[in-house]
Amino acid sequence: MKKTSLFLAGLLLPILVQAENTQYVSDHLIVTMRSGQGSQYQILKTLPSGTRLEVLEASNSGYTKVRNAEGVEGWVLTRYLSPEPIAKEKLAVAQKRLQRLKEQNGKLKQELAALQKSHRDLETERTSLLSKSESTSAELERLNQVAAQPILLDNQNRQLKQQNVSLEKELQLIQQENQSLKDRSQREWFIAGAGVLLGGLLLGLIIPKLGWRKKSGW
């Protein structure tokens, strides 16, 4: 209840704060605006209750000179004027203000919904871009690996060539050693054969002499 009263007071405050030269025709009245200060003067306008008037001059005769919204000036009885709008006018103004607030609230809700949707769309787009970024990074890594393969193969090829050269050198050394061993073996066999042949010749010469000596001794 207190909150409702404060709310209505906030709505009505701009209405209640009026300049001192502003008056309203009292509630449930039809007031006549006359050309002079008295009932004998001509009626210029009839003013229903709630009519807003601008005070031009106050008189001790019980009349006040006023001007309406149309610019018509005349005199009305002071006792029929009120510094505040009538209750009906206050309610109408409050209802209009409340309606404006409802419309503003509706617009704010729509704007909030649009902002929330925009936020969701941006979040979805951010997630999609993040996924694409990760996919792009993975693809870049794969391409880097593919690009590095020729360099790796070239290095491996150079290493194999160096190993092949080393193996060829070792093979040449082995072949040279093998040839040297063959030559050495052939020389040794030649020397051995020559020794056997020479030994045979010597035996062929010595054995007959031994036999002749035995015969002579007899």
MIFIRO-218661 format. One line per field, with one value per residue (C-alpha): residue number from 1; residue in one letter; x negated, y, z. Coordinates in steps of 0.2 Angstrom, whole numbers, padded with zeros to 4 digits. Example, Ala and Ser with C-alpha at 12.3 -4.5 7.8 and 13.67 -1.06 7.14 Angstrom:
2
nr <- [1; 2]
rest <- [A; S]
east <- [-0062; -0068]
north <- [-0022; -0005]
up <- [0039; 0036]
This chain:
218
nr <- [1; 2; 3; 4; 5; 6; 7; 8; 9; 10; 11; 12; 13; 14; 15; 16; 17; 18; 19; 20; 21; 22; 23; 24; 25; 26; 27; 28; 29; 30; 31; 32; 33; 34; 35; 36; 37; 38; 39; 40; 41; 42; 43; 44; 45; 46; 47; 48; 49; 50; 51; 52; 53; 54; 55; 56; 57; 58; 59; 60; 61; 62; 63; 64; 65; 66; 67; 68; 69; 70; 71; 72; 73; 74; 75; 76; 77; 78; 79; 80; 81; 82; 83; 84; 85; 86; 87; 88; 89; 90; 91; 92; 93; 94; 95; 96; 97; 98; 99; 100; 101; 102; 103; 104; 105; 106; 107; 108; 109; 110; 111; 112; 113; 114; 115; 116; 117; 118; 119; 120; 121; 122; 123; 124; 125; 126; 127; 128; 129; 130; 131; 132; 133; 134; 135; 136; 137; 138; 139; 140; 141; 142; 143; 144; 145; 146; 147; 148; 149; 150; 151; 152; 153; 154; 155; 156; 157; 158; 159; 160; 161; 162; 163; 164; 165; 166; 167; 168; 169; 170; 171; 172; 173; 174; 175; 176; 177; 178; 179; 180; 181; 182; 183; 184; 185; 186; 187; 188; 189; 190; 191; 192; 193; 194; 195; 196; 197; 198; 199; 200; 201; 202; 203; 204; 205; 206; 207; 208; 209; 210; 211; 212; 213; 214; 215; 216; 217; 218]
rest <- [M; K; K; T; S; L; F; L; A; G; L; L; L; P; I; L; V; Q; A; E; N; T; Q; Y; V; S; D; H; L; I; V; T; M; R; S; G; Q; G; S; Q; Y; Q; I; L; K; T; L; P; S; G; T; R; L; E; V; L; E; A; S; N; S; G; Y; T; K; V; R; N; A; E; G; V; E; G; W; V; L; T; R; Y; L; S; P; E; P; I; A; K; E; K; L; A; V; A; Q; K; R; L; Q; R; L; K; E; Q; N; G; K; L; K; Q; E; L; A; A; L; Q; K; S; H; R; D; L; E; T; E; R; T; S; L; L; S; K; S; E; S; T; S; A; E; L; E; R; L; N; Q; V; A; A; Q; P; I; L; L; D; N; Q; N; R; Q; L; K; Q; Q; N; V; S; L; E; K; E; L; Q; L; I; Q; Q; E; N; Q; S; L; K; D; R; S; Q; R; E; W; F; I; A; G; A; G; V; L; L; G; G; L; L; L; G; L; I; I; P; K; L; G; W; R; K; K; S; G; W]
east <- [0000; -0014; -0023; -0007; -0004; -0022; -0020; -0004; -0012; -0027; -0014; -0005; -0019; -0022; -0004; -0003; -0018; -0010; -0014; -0004; 0005; 0013; 0031; 0044; 0063; 0069; 0076; 0095; 0097; 0101; 0094; 0098; 0084; 0091; 0084; 0084; 0085; 0103; 0118; 0124; 0110; 0110; 0106; 0091; 0089; 0096; 0082; 0084; 0076; 0057; 0054; 0037; 0036; 0022; 0024; 0022; 0028; 0036; 0049; 0056; 0073; 0073; 0069; 0053; 0048; 0042; 0038; 0043; 0033; 0041; 0035; 0052; 0051; 0064; 0070; 0075; 0080; 0064; 0073; 0076; 0057; 0045; 0026; 0026; 0034; 0050; 0050; 0056; 0043; 0029; 0035; 0035; 0018; 0012; 0020; 0012; -0005; -0003; 0002; -0014; -0024; -0016; -0020; -0038; -0039; -0033; -0046; -0060; -0055; -0055; -0073; -0078; -0072; -0081; -0097; -0096; -0093; -0108; -0118; -0114; -0118; -0134; -0138; -0134; -0145; -0159; -0158; -0157; -0172; -0182; -0178; -0184; -0199; -0204; -0200; -0211; -0225; -0224; -0225; -0239; -0249; -0245; -0251; -0267; -0270; -0267; -0278; -0292; -0292; -0302; -0315; -0315; -0316; -0331; -0340; -0337; -0343; -0359; -0362; -0359; -0371; -0384; -0382; -0383; -0399; -0406; -0400; -0408; -0425; -0424; -0420; -0435; -0446; -0439; -0441; -0459; -0463; -0455; -0465; -0481; -0476; -0474; -0491; -0499; -0491; -0497; -0515; -0515; -0508; -0521; -0535; -0529; -0528; -0545; -0551; -0544; -0551; -0568; -0567; -0562; -0577; -0589; -0582; -0584; -0602; -0606; -0598; -0607; -0624; -0620; -0616; -0633; -0642; -0635; -0639; -0657; -0659; -0655]
north <- [0000; 0012; 0008; 0011; 0028; 0033; 0028; 0038; 0053; 0052; 0052; 0067; 0077; 0086; 0090; 0097; 0109; 0123; 0142; 0153; 0161; 0145; 0140; 0127; 0128; 0118; 0101; 0098; 0116; 0126; 0144; 0159; 0170; 0188; 0204; 0213; 0210; 0206; 0196; 0210; 0209; 0200; 0181; 0178; 0159; 0145; 0135; 0117; 0110; 0106; 0121; 0127; 0146; 0159; 0172; 0189; 0200; 0197; 0208; 0211; 0211; 0192; 0191; 0186; 0191; 0175; 0170; 0152; 0142; 0150; 0167; 0174; 0185; 0188; 0189; 0173; 0171; 0168; 0155; 0144; 0143; 0130; 0129; 0111; 0101; 0092; 0073; 0068; 0078; 0071; 0053; 0056; 0063; 0049; 0036; 0044; 0044; 0026; 0021; 0030; 0020; 0004; 0008; 0012; -0004; -0014; -0005; -0009; -0027; -0028; -0020; -0032; -0047; -0040; -0038; -0055; -0063; -0052; -0058; -0077; -0074; -0066; -0081; -0093; -0084; -0083; -0102; -0105; -0094; -0102; -0120; -0113; -0106; -0123; -0132; -0119; -0121; -0140; -0139; -0127; -0139; -0153; -0142; -0137; -0156; -0159; -0145; -0151; -0169; -0164; -0156; -0171; -0183; -0172; -0173; -0192; -0194; -0184; -0195; -0211; -0205; -0201; -0219; -0226; -0217; -0223; -0241; -0240; -0234; -0249; -0261; -0255; -0257; -0275; -0279; -0272; -0282; -0297; -0295; -0293; -0309; -0318; -0312; -0317; -0334; -0337; -0332; -0343; -0358; -0354; -0354; -0370; -0378; -0372; -0379; -0396; -0396; -0391; -0404; -0418; -0413; -0414; -0430; -0437; -0432; -0438; -0455; -0462; -0457; -0465; -0481; -0481; -0478; -0493; -0504; -0498; -0502; -0520]
up <- [0000; 0005; -0012; -0021; -0013; -0016; -0035; -0036; -0028; -0040; -0054; -0048; -0041; -0058; -0059; -0042; -0043; -0053; -0054; -0042; -0057; -0062; -0056; -0060; -0060; -0045; -0047; -0052; -0057; -0073; -0070; -0081; -0087; -0088; -0095; -0078; -0059; -0056; -0062; -0072; -0085; -0101; -0100; -0112; -0109; -0098; -0090; -0085; -0070; -0072; -0085; -0083; -0082; -0081; -0067; -0073; -0059; -0041; -0034; -0017; -0024; -0025; -0043; -0052; -0069; -0079; -0097; -0104; -0116; -0131; -0125; -0120; -0104; -0092; -0073; -0063; -0045; -0035; -0023; -0039; -0042; -0035; -0036; -0039; -0053; -0049; -0045; -0062; -0070; -0059; -0062; -0081; -0081; -0070; -0081; -0096; -0087; -0082; -0100; -0106; -0093; -0099; -0117; -0112; -0102; -0117; -0128; -0115; -0114; -0133; -0133; -0119; -0129; -0145; -0135; -0127; -0144; -0151; -0137; -0140; -0159; -0155; -0143; -0156; -0169; -0156; -0153; -0172; -0175; -0160; -0168; -0185; -0177; -0169; -0185; -0195; -0182; -0184; -0203; -0202; -0191; -0203; -0218; -0208; -0205; -0224; -0229; -0217; -0224; -0240; -0229; -0218; -0233; -0240; -0224; -0223; -0241; -0237; -0222; -0233; -0246; -0233; -0226; -0243; -0246; -0230; -0234; -0251; -0243; -0231; -0245; -0255; -0239; -0237; -0255; -0254; -0238; -0246; -0262; -0251; -0242; -0258; -0264; -0248; -0248; -0266; -0262; -0247; -0257; -0270; -0258; -0250; -0267; -0271; -0254; -0257; -0275; -0269; -0255; -0267; -0278; -0264; -0258; -0276; -0276; -0258; -0258; -0273; -0265; -0249; -0258; -0268; -0252; -0244; -0259; -0259; -0240; -0243]
